[in-house]
Amino acid sequence: MKLPLTISLLASNRIATLERCLDSLRPLLQQVPAELIVVFTGTDERVRHEAFCQVLFLVIDANPC
């Protein structure tokens, strides 16, 4: 059994940086068995929404308050 590649991405309050990271990872995620885990560490709801809408994987909120 092949284990998938796991990529972890920390996302804070920089939506442009998150978009660039997701754009650069997309080809890899389409070519190999992989999972992407996004850990949201910021406070900007727009960034969380972007991560949730674009990734469609697991988004972990490190600031649940």
N, C-alpha and C positions, 0 to 999 in steps of 0.2 A: 504494500500500500504506500503510495506517495503522500508524504505530508505536504500540506499547502504552505506556501510562503506567507508569513504573517508580517504585516507592516503596521507599525504604530505611528500615529501622527498626532502631535500636540497642537492644538488650535487655540489661540487666545483671541485677541481683538483685532487682528489684521486680516480683513476679508480678502484683500488682493493677494496676500501671501498664501492664504488657504487655497484660493482659486488656482494660483500658479502650481502649487504642490499637487493638487488633485489633477490638473491638466497633465503634469509630467508623469504622474503615476498611472494614469488611465491606460496607456498602451501596454505597460507591464502587466497590469491586472487583467487585461484581455488575453494575454499570451500564455500565462502560466497559472496553475491553480494557486490562488492567493486569497487572502482575506485582508481587509483594511480596517483597523480599529482607530477611530478618531476619539481622542480624549480632549474634551472642551475644558480649557482652564481659564477662560476669560469671562467677561461680564456683558459683552455686546450680543444681544439677542439676534442681530442680523447674521453674525458669524455662525452662531449655533444653527440657525435656520438654514443657512447655506450648506453647512456640513450635513445636516439631516436630509436635505432635499437632493443634493448631488451624489452623496456617497451611497445611500441605500444599503449600508452595512450597519455596523454597530457603532453608535455614538455614545460615549460615556461622558457624563457631566461631572467634572471634578468639583464643581461649585454648585451643589444642589440647592443652596439657600435661595 
